[in-house]
Amino acid sequence: MRAKFVYESLGLDLENDSTVDMDNEVLVEKYPRFLLHVSEPEFRDKIFSEGLLPQDANKAKWGKLAKAAEKDILFKNSIFATPFKDSIDVYDIKNIHKRIFALPMVEEYLSPEDIEKMDELMLKMGEDYAEEIRRIKKEVPEKNHSLYIGGFNEEFNERWSTVISNFITAHANIDIWIIDTKGLPNKWYKDIFGGGEEESILTHEPIPPHYLELLFEE
């Protein structure tokens, strides 16, 4: 079941997604001051000394998944990040309400046992979702279905993001870096394959270490 959940959560449609011209990237004009970037602990010392450097996404696991959808895509070297906060309580990691982990990457961070547990967790949440939709359709007048289902979808999406983020944060061997964009001249673009709850953005320019702080480490 894992592949189905991964692709649906990431928003990939392997049959119908169209080829994206990376030369026509969409510039993101507004984003929070603070962004989050997830990496593996083995790169920690290098990031402390050199900052974040754009990586070849064509060789990354998620890049290969995207290429499976559209073989003509050629990614530029990039750094991916998730919009986080503007406020002073930026360090409160517990208040993350958007999933900051791309699901195809979790196999690199989680043990096989934890991946299986997460699969079961997502399957259970999917069953709970379907049961609640059936209840709404049964108990709520048909004219109000869209209103009630829309409200439940919003609540469920936030709960899904929180549960999955909490699970991965608790079990994964990861570092979470905070990027302070104040004074950072980088241009940021829409992540065409972000989809789902990640809402990630990307830059093709390096990020010096003085704009970075290790927010969470295993």
N, C-alpha and C positions, 0 to 999 in steps of 0.2 A: 504493500500500500504506500510505501514511502515516496516513491517517485511521483505518484499522483498528487499527494499533498504538497510536495516540494514545488512542482510546476504550477499548481493552482495558487499556492500562497505567493509565489514570486510573480504571478501574473503572466506567465509564458503560455502561449498557445502554439504548440509545436506544429500544428497543421496550418494555421491561418495567419500567423504573424508575418508582416511584410518586411522586406529588407530595409534596413535603416542606413541612410547615407550619413556617415560620421562627419562629413565635411559640412553638414548643415545642422550642427549642434545648436541646441536652444540655450542661450545664455540665461542664467538665473540672476535676476537683478536684486531680489530681496531674500535674505536668509538670516537666521539668528546669528548673534555674535559668536556663539559657541557651537562647534560641531563635534561629533564623536567619530572616532576611527578605531576599528577593531583589528588587532594584529596578534601574531603568535609570540610568546615570550622569547623565543630564540632570536628574535630581531630587536629585542629591547635595547641592548647596549648600542647597537648601530643607530637606532632611532635617537637615543639620547645624544649621541655624538654628531650625527649627520642630519638629523631630522627625517621627515618622510620624503621619499623619492618616488616619482611616478614609475609604476611597474608595468610590465608587458602583460596586459590582460589576456592576450591571445593564448598564453601558456597557462593561465590560472584555471582552476577547476570550473569556476562559474563561467569563465569566458568560453570554455569548451562546451558547456551546456548550452549557452546562448548560440554558439556556432552550430550546434546540432539542430537548432531551430531554423537558422538561416546561414547557410554555408558561405555566403558572399560577404558577411560582415567582417570588417577588419578594424579592431579596436586600436585607438591611440594609447600610448603609455599614460596611465592615469593614477590618481589617488582618489579613493572613494570615501565619502563621509556622510553622516546622517545629521540633519539639522537637529539641534538640541534646545538651547535656551538663550535668553538675553539677560535674565535676572541674576542677582547676586547669589541665589541659592542653587547656582548651576552645579555645585558639587554634590547635590543630593541625588545620588544615582538611583535611589529607590523611587524617585518621582518620574522616571522615564515611562512615558505612556505610548511610545512607538517602538516597534521592534527594530533593533539596530543590527540584527544579524541576518544576513542573506542565507536562507535555508540550505542551498546547495553547499555552503561552506562548512556546515556543522560537522560533517564527517571528519574534517581535519582537526576539529576541536574536541569532539566527544568520543568516548570509548564505544565500542560496538554495543555494550550493554546499555549505555545511556541513550544511544540512538534508538534502540528498541523501546526503551521506556518512553522516549519522546514520541515515537510513532504511536504507541498505545495511548498516550495523553492526547495527541491530536485526533486520533480516531474517536476517543471518548467525547471530546469536545464537539466533534462533528455530529455524533449521535445525539448529544444534548441539544445541539442547534436544530436538527431535524425534528426532534420531539417537540420543541417549543413552537416551531413553525406550524406543526400539525395542530397543536393546542390552540394557537391563535386562530387558525382557519376554522376550527371547530366551534370555538366559544365566542368569537367576535363577529358581529354582523359583517357580511361581505363588503359593504360599502366602506368599512373602516379597516379592511385588511392592509391596504398600502400604508396607512398611517401607523398602525401597530407594528407591522413587520419592519418598516423603516426605522422606527425607534428601537426595536429589538436588535436590528442589524448594527446600528451605531454602538449600542451597549456591548454587543457580542464582540465586535471588532476590537474594541478597547480591551475587553477582558482577554481575548485571544492573544493580543500583543503583549499584555502584561504577563500572562501565564507563560508564554513561550520565552520571553526575555528573561523572566525570573529563573526558569528551568535552566536555560543555557548559561546564564551568569553563575548559577550555583554549581553546575557540573562541568563546564568547559574549561580547558586550559588556555586562557586568553588574557590579553592585555586590552584595556580600553583607554584610549588616549583622548584627551580633550584638546581641541584646536581652537585657539583664541584668534579670531579673524580681525581683531582691531589692529589696524595698521598693515595687515597682510594684503599685498597688492594682487594676489591671485584672482583670476577669473574662474567662476564656477558655472558648470553646465548641468542640465538635467540628465539624470541617469536613465537612459532609454529602457533599461531592463530592470530598473528598481522595482516598480510595481508594488502590489500588496501594501503592506504597512511601512515599508522601509523608507520610502520617499527620499532616497539617497541622491546626492549630487556629487559631481566629480570635478577635479581640476587636473590640468596637464603640467602644472608647474610645481617645483619642489616646495616643501614647507620647512623652513629652518627650525632648529630645535627650540629656540626661545619663544616660539609660538605654541609649543606643545607642553602638556603636562600629563603624566601617567595618573589616570583617575582611578583605575581599578586594576589590580593584578591578582592572579591566582595565589 
